[in-house]
Amino acid sequence: MASSNFIDYVKINCRSGAGGAGSVHFRREKHTPKGGPDGGDGGRGGHIILRGNAQLWTLLHLKYRKHVKAGNGVAGEGGRRSGAQGEDVILDVPLGTIARNPDSGETLTEITEDGQEVILFPGGRGGLGNDHFKTPTLQAPQYAQPGEPGVEEWVVLELKLLADVGLVGFPNAGKSTLLSVLSAAKPEIADYPFTTLVPNLGVVAYRDFKSFVMADIPGIIEGASQGKGLGLRFLRHIERNSVLLFLVPAISDDIKQEYNTLLNELREFNPELMDKTRLLAITKIDLVDEATLESIKKNLPKKVPVAFISSVSQRGLDELKDIIWQNLTATPEPA
């Protein structure tokens, strides 16, 4: 099933490499029997590195990788030869991945660009060889630094999808159908609640070879912000969307009330979502007559751009894309 392939949360134990020890060594050559110290430095331990990969959209490849260990640095040698560095471990992650401390919840870093590399846990520094510790009064130091230990920590990797437009609506609002019509995405579509069990992304083509990314977020229900239904698990994906497109069917008993309920769930989950641009699409207009549509238009939420659409008959879709594009490219008004 598609749901088993979408993983947006993993917890991994990471251990960066220990630094190699510095060398205690003295130069011993045929014509210089009492040569000075020449112990080399130890190599640094391997880093644990996160790298953004635009070809990934899930953390599935890390689901069963519970322990990650970088290589240790190699000890230094005589002749001022430094030890080799420990092998780094690079974890490729989708764009929109956040690394958190599982105990404090602190955000360690986030990956938003393809090829972006961030050292999550640095390897220990290699110790200095005894060559560094010679002085005029101490010409034969018998001391070198040990390498620093690596870091061992648990880390949570959490994916928040990066999309221009996030679709917000109750189950059966028509989100999956709209995404399938506007893009090449093929989400599962059926006439029962919670057809969509994982977020789906699609690229929507616009005029003059422009495009934007739309995300179908699994259906929210009333109480989702308190953990009911599927909503809590996927509400975080909405945080990264530039525009929120609310979908309410024309056959709804109370369109304004349904919109306000959705809005309240987002507010309860994260008040900052109220700062995002909001649009409203009245869906499934093919199922109502013109008189009903006129009645709906008289009782809509204020100050929200509205489009009337039918994904099945493809009515109003160009107008919807125009509204979305205008809001995606609009210059924010100064506060």
C-alpha positions as CSV (number, residue, x, y, z in Angstrom):
1,M,0.0,0.0,0.0
2,A,1.1,3.6,-0.6
3,S,0.8,4.3,3.1
4,S,3.6,1.9,4.0
5,N,5.9,3.8,1.6
6,F,5.4,7.2,3.1
7,I,7.4,7.7,6.3
8,D,7.7,11.2,7.7
9,Y,9.1,10.5,11.2
10,V,12.1,8.4,12.2
11,K,14.3,8.2,15.4
12,I,17.9,7.3,14.9
13,N,20.9,6.8,17.3
14,C,23.9,8.5,15.8
15,R,27.5,8.2,16.9
16,S,30.2,10.4,15.3
17,G,33.7,9.1,15.2
18,A,36.4,9.6,17.9
19,G,39.5,11.5,16.9
20,G,42.8,9.6,16.6
21,A,45.5,10.0,19.2
22,G,48.5,12.1,18.6
23,S,51.8,10.2,18.4
24,V,54.7,10.3,20.8
25,H,57.7,9.7,18.6
26,F,61.3,10.9,18.2
27,R,63.3,11.2,15.1
28,R,65.9,8.4,14.9
29,E,68.1,8.4,11.8
30,K,71.6,7.2,11.2
31,H,73.3,10.6,11.5
32,T,70.9,12.1,14.0
33,P,70.6,9.6,16.9
34,K,69.2,12.2,19.2
35,G,66.7,13.8,16.8
36,G,63.8,15.8,18.3
37,P,60.1,14.9,18.6
38,D,58.3,14.3,15.4
39,G,55.0,12.7,16.5
40,G,52.2,13.4,14.0
41,D,48.6,14.4,14.8
42,G,45.7,12.0,15.0
43,G,42.9,12.2,12.3
44,R,39.6,13.7,13.2
45,G,36.6,11.4,13.7
46,G,33.9,11.0,11.0
47,H,31.0,13.4,11.0
48,I,27.3,12.5,10.8
49,I,26.0,14.7,8.0
50,L,22.5,15.5,6.7
51,R,22.2,16.2,2.9
52,G,19.2,17.5,1.0
53,N,18.1,15.3,-1.9
54,A,15.3,16.7,-4.1
55,Q,14.7,13.2,-5.5
56,L,13.4,11.9,-2.2
57,W,10.0,12.6,-0.7
58,T,9.9,10.3,2.2
59,L,12.1,9.0,5.0
60,L,11.4,5.4,4.2
61,H,15.0,4.6,3.4
62,L,15.9,5.4,7.0
63,K,13.0,3.6,8.7
64,Y,15.0,0.5,9.6
65,R,18.4,2.3,10.0
66,K,18.2,2.7,13.8
67,H,21.9,3.1,14.5
68,V,24.4,5.2,12.5
69,K,28.1,5.1,13.3
70,A,30.8,7.2,11.7
71,G,34.5,6.0,11.4
72,N,37.1,6.8,14.1
73,G,40.2,8.8,13.2
74,V,43.5,7.0,12.9
75,A,46.4,7.7,15.3
76,G,49.3,9.9,14.1
77,E,52.7,8.4,13.4
78,G,56.3,9.4,13.5
79,G,57.8,11.7,10.9
80,R,55.0,14.1,11.5
81,R,52.6,11.9,9.6
82,S,49.0,12.7,10.5
83,G,46.5,9.9,10.9
84,A,43.7,9.5,8.3
85,Q,40.3,11.0,9.1
86,G,37.4,8.8,10.0
87,E,34.8,8.1,7.4
88,D,31.9,10.5,7.4
89,V,28.3,9.1,7.2
90,I,26.0,11.1,5.0
91,L,22.3,10.7,5.4
92,D,20.3,11.8,2.4
93,V,16.9,13.3,3.3
94,P,14.0,14.9,1.5
95,L,13.7,18.7,1.4
96,G,11.7,19.9,4.3
97,T,13.4,17.6,6.8
98,I,13.9,18.9,10.4
99,A,16.3,17.3,12.9
100,R,15.2,17.6,16.5
101,N,16.5,16.6,19.9
102,P,13.9,13.9,21.0
103,D,14.1,15.0,24.7
104,S,14.0,18.8,24.6
105,G,12.2,19.1,21.2
106,E,14.9,21.6,20.2
107,T,15.4,22.0,16.4
108,L,19.0,21.1,15.5
109,T,18.8,22.0,11.8
110,E,16.5,21.8,8.8
111,I,17.2,20.9,5.2
112,T,15.4,23.0,2.6
113,E,17.7,23.0,-0.5
114,D,19.0,20.3,-2.8
115,G,22.6,19.4,-2.0
116,Q,22.6,21.3,1.3
117,E,24.9,19.6,3.8
118,V,24.8,20.2,7.5
119,I,27.1,18.5,10.1
120,L,24.6,17.1,12.5
121,F,27.1,15.6,14.9
122,P,30.8,16.5,14.4
123,G,33.5,13.9,14.8
124,G,36.0,14.3,17.6
125,R,39.2,16.3,16.9
126,G,42.4,14.4,16.5
127,G,45.0,14.8,19.2
128,L,48.2,16.7,18.6
129,G,51.5,14.8,18.4
130,N,54.4,15.5,20.6
131,D,56.0,17.6,17.9
132,H,53.7,20.4,19.0
133,F,54.8,20.4,22.6
134,K,58.6,20.9,22.3
135,T,60.0,24.1,23.8
136,P,63.5,25.4,24.5
137,T,63.3,24.0,28.0
138,L,61.4,20.8,27.1
139,Q,63.1,19.4,24.0
140,A,61.9,15.8,24.4
141,P,58.2,15.9,25.4
142,Q,56.9,12.5,26.2
143,Y,53.3,13.7,25.8
144,A,50.8,13.8,23.0
145,Q,47.1,14.5,23.1
146,P,44.5,11.8,23.0
147,G,41.8,12.2,20.4
148,E,38.5,13.7,21.4
149,P,35.6,11.3,21.7
150,G,32.7,11.4,19.2
151,V,29.2,12.4,20.0
152,E,26.5,9.8,20.6
153,E,22.9,11.1,20.6
154,W,19.4,10.1,19.5
155,V,17.9,12.4,16.9
156,V,14.4,12.6,15.4
157,L,14.1,13.4,11.7
158,E,10.7,14.8,10.9
159,L,9.5,15.6,7.4
160,K,7.3,18.6,6.6
161,L,6.4,18.7,2.9
162,L,7.5,21.7,0.9
163,A,4.7,22.8,-1.3
164,D,3.3,26.0,-2.7
165,V,-0.3,25.1,-2.1
166,G,-1.7,22.9,0.7
167,L,-5.2,21.5,0.2
168,V,-7.2,21.6,3.5
169,G,-10.6,20.0,3.9
170,F,-12.7,17.3,5.6
171,P,-12.6,13.8,4.1
172,N,-14.5,13.5,0.8
173,A,-14.1,17.3,0.1
174,G,-12.6,16.4,-3.3
175,K,-8.9,17.1,-2.5
176,S,-7.5,14.0,-4.2
177,T,-9.8,14.4,-7.2
178,L,-8.7,18.0,-7.7
179,L,-5.0,17.0,-7.4
180,S,-5.4,14.2,-9.9
181,V,-7.1,16.5,-12.4
182,L,-4.7,19.4,-12.1
183,S,-1.4,17.4,-12.0
184,A,0.0,14.0,-12.9
185,A,-0.3,12.8,-9.3
186,K,-2.4,9.6,-9.0
187,P,-3.8,9.6,-5.4
188,E,-6.3,6.9,-4.4
189,I,-9.8,8.2,-4.9
190,A,-13.0,6.6,-3.5
191,D,-16.3,7.7,-2.0
192,Y,-15.5,6.8,1.6
193,P,-13.7,8.9,4.3
194,F,-9.9,8.8,4.7
195,T,-9.2,7.5,1.2
196,T,-6.0,9.5,1.4
197,L,-3.8,8.0,4.2
198,V,-0.6,9.8,3.2
199,P,0.2,13.3,1.7
200,N,0.4,13.4,-2.1
201,L,2.4,16.0,-4.1
202,G,1.7,17.1,-7.6
203,V,3.2,19.7,-10.0
204,V,0.4,21.8,-11.5
205,A,1.2,23.3,-14.9
206,Y,0.2,27.0,-15.4
207,R,0.4,29.4,-18.3
208,D,3.6,30.2,-20.1
209,F,5.4,27.1,-18.8
210,K,5.0,28.2,-15.2
211,S,4.1,25.7,-12.5
212,F,3.5,25.3,-8.8
213,V,3.5,22.4,-6.3
214,M,0.3,21.3,-4.7
215,A,0.0,19.0,-1.6
216,D,-3.1,16.9,-0.8
217,I,-3.0,16.6,3.0
218,P,-5.1,13.7,4.5
219,G,-8.5,14.7,5.6
220,I,-8.9,16.7,8.8
221,I,-11.8,16.0,11.2
222,E,-13.1,18.2,14.0
223,G,-10.8,17.6,16.9
224,A,-7.8,16.8,14.8
225,S,-5.6,19.3,16.6
226,Q,-6.3,17.3,19.8
227,G,-5.2,14.1,18.1
228,K,-8.5,12.7,16.7
229,G,-8.5,10.9,13.4
230,L,-5.5,11.3,11.0
231,G,-5.2,15.0,11.2
232,L,-2.7,15.5,13.9
233,R,-0.2,13.3,12.2
234,F,-0.3,15.3,9.0
235,L,-1.2,18.8,10.2
236,R,2.5,19.7,10.4
237,H,2.9,19.3,6.6
238,I,0.6,22.4,6.2
239,E,3.1,24.5,8.1
240,R,5.4,24.6,5.0
241,N,2.8,25.6,2.4
242,S,2.8,29.1,1.1
243,V,-1.0,29.2,0.4
244,L,-3.7,27.2,2.1
245,L,-6.6,26.2,-0.3
246,F,-9.7,25.2,1.7
247,L,-12.1,22.9,0.0
248,V,-15.7,22.7,1.0
249,P,-18.3,20.8,-1.1
250,A,-21.3,22.7,-2.5
251,I,-23.5,20.0,-1.0
252,S,-22.3,20.9,2.5
253,D,-25.1,21.7,5.0
254,D,-23.3,24.9,6.1
255,I,-20.4,26.0,4.1
256,K,-19.4,28.9,6.3
257,Q,-19.5,26.7,9.4
258,E,-17.4,24.0,7.8
259,Y,-14.8,26.5,6.7
260,N,-14.7,28.0,10.2
261,T,-14.3,24.5,11.8
262,L,-11.3,23.8,9.5
263,L,-9.8,27.2,10.3
264,N,-10.2,26.5,14.0
265,E,-8.4,23.2,13.8
266,L,-5.4,24.9,12.2
267,R,-5.5,27.7,14.7
268,E,-5.5,25.2,17.6
269,F,-2.6,23.3,16.1
270,N,-0.5,26.3,15.3
271,P,-1.7,29.9,15.6
272,E,1.0,31.0,13.1
273,L,-1.0,29.2,10.3
274,M,-3.4,32.1,10.5
275,D,-0.8,34.3,8.9
276,K,-0.8,32.3,5.7
277,T,-2.7,33.3,2.6
278,R,-6.1,31.5,2.6
279,L,-8.2,30.6,-0.5
280,L,-11.6,28.9,-0.6
281,A,-12.8,26.5,-3.3
282,I,-16.4,25.4,-3.4
283,T,-16.2,21.9,-4.9
284,K,-18.6,19.5,-6.5
285,I,-20.7,22.3,-8.1
286,D,-21.9,19.8,-10.7
287,L,-24.1,18.3,-7.9
288,V,-26.2,21.4,-7.3
289,D,-28.4,23.6,-9.5
290,E,-27.9,27.3,-10.3
291,A,-30.3,28.5,-7.6
292,T,-28.4,26.7,-4.9
293,L,-25.1,28.2,-6.2
294,E,-26.6,31.7,-6.0
295,S,-27.8,31.0,-2.5
296,I,-24.3,29.8,-1.5
297,K,-22.7,33.0,-2.9
298,K,-24.7,35.1,-0.6
299,N,-23.4,33.3,2.5
300,L,-19.7,33.0,2.1
301,P,-16.8,33.8,4.5
302,K,-15.6,37.4,4.1
303,K,-12.2,38.5,2.8
304,V,-11.3,35.1,1.3
305,P,-11.0,34.7,-2.5
306,V,-13.5,32.1,-3.6
307,A,-13.6,29.8,-6.7
308,F,-16.4,27.6,-7.7
309,I,-15.2,24.3,-9.2
310,S,-16.0,20.8,-10.3
311,S,-13.1,18.5,-10.8
312,V,-15.3,15.9,-12.5
313,S,-16.7,18.3,-15.2
314,Q,-13.5,20.5,-15.0
315,R,-15.5,23.6,-14.5
316,G,-13.8,26.6,-12.9
317,L,-10.3,25.0,-12.8
318,D,-8.6,27.7,-14.9
319,E,-10.1,30.4,-12.8
320,L,-8.9,28.6,-9.7
321,K,-5.3,28.3,-11.0
322,D,-5.4,32.0,-11.8
323,I,-6.4,32.9,-8.2
324,I,-3.7,30.6,-6.8
325,W,-1.0,32.0,-9.0
326,Q,-2.0,35.6,-8.2
327,N,-1.7,34.9,-4.5
328,L,1.5,32.9,-4.8
329,T,3.2,35.8,-6.7
330,A,1.6,38.7,-4.8
331,T,4.0,41.0,-2.9
332,P,3.2,40.8,0.8
333,E,1.8,44.0,2.3
334,P,4.1,45.8,4.8
335,A,3.0,45.2,8.4
